Amino acid sequence: MKNFALIGASGYIAPRHMKAIKETNHHLAVCYDKNDSVGIIDSISPTSEFFTEFERFYEHAHKIKREQGSQLDYVSVCSPNYLHHAHIAAGLRLGCDVICEKPLVPSVELLDDLLLIEQETGQKVYNILQLRHHEAILALKDKVKSEKREGKYEVELTYITSRGKWYMESWKGDPRKSFGIATNIGVHFFDMLHFIFGDLVCNELHYADDKKACGYLEYDKARVPWFLSIDAADLPESVKAKQSTYRSITVDGDEIEFSQGFTDLHTVSYQEILAGRGYGIADARHCVETVSEIQKGEVVRESGNPTHPFLQQLVQ
């Protein structure tokens, strides 16, 4: 049984990590978050230590290193995006391997720094790239790999996940902390596209504001206009008042159904990491490079490349 610490215990995604630790039969030993709305811990690991000050958490983690059997093996990071690098580095320096939510870090420079800290500490960083474990995505990857075709696949990605006014008041609405819509809600889709269609050869941003962004990505095997939004007004008429999220990927006009099967992917990710098959810094590099380029905000007009059909309503 491995001992885990969890940083960012009150966040939206933290319960999936807690559940994954429990379902892989390991122990959540200690949690940290500056916010104390963490009652869910009682249903996962009621004996876990909990701290609201990072210094006390770090001191506790150091202390239990001296006690045989109680020292931490893994630190799971679910904190806001802008804190990932600092919290990953702290976990590595505690002598632990680290499992971090997406985006691992916002820039290639910080990714390279984590690589140095890995080398200094002898520990490993793993990124949750959960769509790589989704059955529908794996089936599409196999299909693309097996097909012989000269031209590229025509792919369209649309993801609208409605968020209320709280979003813009939280760290997620601050681009200095979330690094923008494309990074915060798009990075795992960009990783998925690379996973299926190969290396990126073109990256254009066609539009971006606080609540939505769209652009064009071209891979070795696909051309992909994409659109991401947290604005409920962008939902297609067919789903308005019925659902708050719309997720669509089409390949050559055919819809790829992958709306189900998301909730267990963190547990699968943990199983793979614990078995020595986790995705590390090298695997995360491609999507970090993609969002780093988008973050520059250099909008391209009239390039001749395909645009997402929703772009027209944004630039009228």
ABEGO torsion letter per residue (X at the ends): XBBBBBBGAABAAAAAAAAAAAAAGBBBABBBBABABAAAAAAABAABBBBABAAAAAAAAAAAAABBGABBABBBBABBAAAAAAAAAAAAAAGBBBBBBOBABABAAAAAAAAAAAAAAGBBBBBBBAAAABAAAAAAAAAAAABBBABBBBBBBBBBBBBBAAAAABAAABAAAAGEAAAAAAAAAAAAAAAAAEBBABBBBABBBAABBBBBBBBAABBBBBBBBABAAABBAAABGABABBBBBBBGGBBBBAABGAAAAAAAAAAAAAAGABBBAAAAAAAAAAAAAAAAGBBBBGAGBBBBAAAAAAAX
